[in-house]
Amino acid sequence: MKVLLVKLRKAVALVERPLLLYIRFGRSLRQADHVKRYCLERERERERAMAEVSNKQVILRDYVVKALPKESDLCVINTATIKLKLPAETDQPADAVTSSKVQLVLLKNLYLSCDPYQRLLMESVQGLSVPSMSSYTPGSTIHGYGVAKVLDSRNPDLKAGDLVWGTTNWEEYSLITTPQVLFKIHHTDIPLSYYTGILGMPGMTAYVGFYEICSPKKGEYVFISAAAGAVGQLVGQFAKLMGCYVVGSAGSNEKVDLLKNKFGFDEAFNYKEENDLNVALKRYFPEGIDIYFENVGGKTLDAVLLNMRLHGRISGCGMISQYNLDKPEGVINLMQLIYKRIRFHGFSVPDHYHLYPKFLDFMLPHIRQGKIVYVEDIVEGLENGPAALVGLFKGRNFGRQVVVVSHD
Ligand SMILES: NC(=O)c1ccc[n+]([C@@H]2O[C@H](COP(=O)([O-])OP(=O)(O)OC[C@H]3O[C@@H](n4cnc5c(N)ncnc54)[C@H](OP(=O)(O)O)[C@@H]3O)[C@@H](O)[C@H]2O)c1
């Protein structure tokens, strides 16, 4: 019996070791297989991201010299491609763009805004002295303000999935080399397109141009031109919140109705139906104007100067009526600035972007409580961008003109 047991133990010992080895080896084989499959999947994912996708773009054909811009001055092309992943810094030799010093950010553009200043960039302009406002290059993609999703980033403050607003290009995907022109979006309970308007550059323009430049006081008389646009509709509502008497001018009766019945202006008029703007302003401001928010220039400015009050303030925001003229119109009533001790203060909103957090603190509760409303004119598709942009100069937009590139 003893002998039998010893023999049995020997036999078990003989098969035990290979059996254990077999089990262990099998497990590690399965593990290796798993790791291999995981690596393959990651590699495929990377390949997919590195694969080039087509990138629709809006190109300026040639400089538009002192004329109304036409849709055909811009063209939409489908020939460009882009990789949806930033190149690894070791993947290719560094150049001015891919150098590790450049904090590249890859964006998927969602919304683009149509802004009057873009007309100025369609010419070879000098002296704008705003870095983000360099002239467009004929044959190249135009740029402007927009809302976008970060796909990849070498900027420590931005990561994939973040939403941003700021300067981007008119295309589906953009490689941004100057991420300082991008603001991270933290509040997404508000429509994202609002960051092209009320919560973006035009909102800041209205805020700075009215509160900072005009030093408004309760009960003052305020006039706003291009009042139904991206900026004007906000200035009017700010002035009403301040307890001012507010009148706006706009280029159609529908817009006049919007000003009075949606934005709460006290009065509004269609400047295209007025033979004499001086007479029109006297009708609405028998005691004169304390604050003029200047969006159009030209004849309107001349008529306003005649109707300003002593120590009046003019916020020099824009002069859209002059942007397409061969020769700017002269303003003949400038002596009024002296007689009435009027302060005319021109400004450029990027100089004031440090106030953006203060502006958000002011604006967000007003939007959430419905105390300030905003009207947008939304067109779908980048291919409809050129018509929307040039439409600004015929007053076709009804509120903030937005172009949807993608909804997500
Ligand atoms: N200083 C800055 O930093 C700054 C920043 C943003 C904007 N801006 C300026 O602010 C102004 C308003 O910009 P916005 O974004 O609010 O544009 P917008 O009002 O949304 O669109 C432009 C509007 O201007 C009016 N317009 C076009 N051609 C005109 C003409 N020849 N005479 C009179 N009105 C004309 C049209 O409205 P009607 O149908 O009412 O004519 C058009 O809808 C522009 O002058 C722009 O350049 C300045």
The ligand as an SDF file (V2000), in Angstrom:
LIG
                    3D

 48 52  0  0  0  0  0  0  0  0999 V2000
  -15.6780   99.5100  -32.5070 N   0  0  0  0  0  0  0  0  0  0  0  0
  -15.7580   98.2020  -32.4300 C   0  0  0  0  0  0  0  0  0  0  0  0
  -14.9480   97.5430  -31.7620 O   0  0  0  0  0  0  0  0  0  0  0  0
  -16.9020   97.5030  -33.1230 C   0  0  0  0  0  0  0  0  0  0  0  0
  -17.2270   96.1630  -32.8240 C   0  0  0  0  0  0  0  0  0  0  0  0
  -18.3270   95.5870  -33.4560 C   0  0  0  0  0  0  0  0  0  0  0  0
  -19.0670   96.3060  -34.3760 C   0  0  0  0  0  0  0  0  0  0  0  0
  -18.6940   97.5890  -34.6680 N   0  0  0  0  0  0  0  0  0  0  0  0
  -19.4710   98.4020  -35.6030 C   0  0  0  0  0  0  0  0  0  0  0  0
  -20.7860   98.4910  -35.0890 O   0  0  0  0  0  0  0  0  0  0  0  0
  -21.7030   98.6930  -36.1580 C   0  0  0  0  0  0  0  0  0  0  0  0
  -22.8430   97.6910  -36.0230 C   0  0  0  0  0  0  0  0  0  0  0  0
  -22.3060   96.3820  -36.1510 O   0  0  0  0  0  0  0  0  0  0  0  0
  -23.2360   95.1050  -35.9620 P   0  0  0  0  0  0  0  0  0  0  0  0
  -22.3540   93.9320  -35.7860 O   0  0  0  0  0  0  0  0  0  0  0  0
  -24.2480   95.3940  -34.9360 O   0  0  0  0  0  0  0  0  0  0  0  0
  -23.9010   94.9570  -37.4030 O   0  0  0  0  0  0  0  0  0  0  0  0
  -25.4120   94.7480  -37.7100 P   0  0  0  0  0  0  0  0  0  0  0  0
  -26.1120   95.9630  -37.2320 O   0  0  0  0  0  0  0  0  0  0  0  0
  -25.8650   93.4440  -37.1940 O   0  0  0  0  0  0  0  0  0  0  0  0
  -25.4780   94.6950  -39.2940 O   0  0  0  0  0  0  0  0  0  0  0  0
  -25.1870   95.8020  -40.0390 C   0  0  0  0  0  0  0  0  0  0  0  0
  -26.4260   96.6900  -40.2530 C   0  0  0  0  0  0  0  0  0  0  0  0
  -25.9990   97.9710  -40.6710 O   0  0  0  0  0  0  0  0  0  0  0  0
  -27.0170   98.5750  -41.4030 C   0  0  0  0  0  0  0  0  0  0  0  0
  -26.4650   99.1720  -42.6300 N   0  0  0  0  0  0  0  0  0  0  0  0
  -25.8600   98.5400  -43.6550 C   0  0  0  0  0  0  0  0  0  0  0  0
  -25.4810   99.4290  -44.5930 N   0  0  0  0  0  0  0  0  0  0  0  0
  -25.8830  100.6360  -44.1370 C   0  0  0  0  0  0  0  0  0  0  0  0
  -25.7870  101.9610  -44.6680 C   0  0  0  0  0  0  0  0  0  0  0  0
  -25.1950  102.2070  -45.8490 N   0  0  0  0  0  0  0  0  0  0  0  0
  -26.2990  102.9650  -43.9400 N   0  0  0  0  0  0  0  0  0  0  0  0
  -26.8900  102.7330  -42.7560 C   0  0  0  0  0  0  0  0  0  0  0  0
  -27.0030  101.5080  -42.2050 N   0  0  0  0  0  0  0  0  0  0  0  0
  -26.4910  100.4770  -42.8920 C   0  0  0  0  0  0  0  0  0  0  0  0
  -28.0460   97.4940  -41.7550 C   0  0  0  0  0  0  0  0  0  0  0  0
  -29.1730   97.6980  -40.9200 O   0  0  0  0  0  0  0  0  0  0  0  0
  -30.4300   98.5800  -41.4230 P   0  0  0  0  0  0  0  0  0  0  0  0
  -31.3410   97.6280  -42.1150 O   0  0  0  0  0  0  0  0  0  0  0  0
  -30.9450   99.1050  -40.1620 O   0  0  0  0  0  0  0  0  0  0  0  0
  -29.8840   99.6050  -42.3640 O   0  0  0  0  0  0  0  0  0  0  0  0
  -27.3480   96.2180  -41.3540 C   0  0  0  0  0  0  0  0  0  0  0  0
  -28.2520   95.2430  -40.9290 O   0  0  0  0  0  0  0  0  0  0  0  0
  -20.9040   98.5680  -37.4340 C   0  0  0  0  0  0  0  0  0  0  0  0
  -20.5600   99.8630  -37.8850 O   0  0  0  0  0  0  0  0  0  0  0  0
  -19.6530   97.8450  -36.9960 C   0  0  0  0  0  0  0  0  0  0  0  0
  -18.5540   98.1220  -37.8350 O   0  0  0  0  0  0  0  0  0  0  0  0
  -17.6280   98.1740  -34.0640 C   0  0  0  0  0  0  0  0  0  0  0  0
  1  2  1  0
  2  3  2  0
  2  4  1  0
  4  5  1  0
  4 48  2  0
  5  6  2  0
  6  7  1  0
  7  8  2  0
  8  9  1  0
  8 48  1  0
  9 10  1  0
  9 46  1  0
 10 11  1  0
 11 12  1  0
 11 44  1  0
 12 13  1  0
 13 14  1  0
 14 15  2  0
 14 16  1  0
 14 17  1  0
 17 18  1  0
 18 19  2  0
 18 20  1  0
 18 21  1  0
 21 22  1  0
 22 23  1  0
 23 24  1  0
 23 42  1  0
 24 25  1  0
 25 26  1  0
 25 36  1  0
 26 27  1  0
 26 35  1  0
 27 28  2  0
 28 29  1  0
 29 30  1  0
 29 35  2  0
 30 31  1  0
 30 32  2  0
 32 33  1  0
 33 34  2  0
 34 35  1  0
 36 37  1  0
 36 42  1  0
 37 38  1  0
 38 39  2  0
 38 40  1  0
 38 41  1  0
 42 43  1  0
 44 45  1  0
 44 46  1  0
 46 47  1  0
M  CHG  2   8   1  16  -1
M  END
$$$$
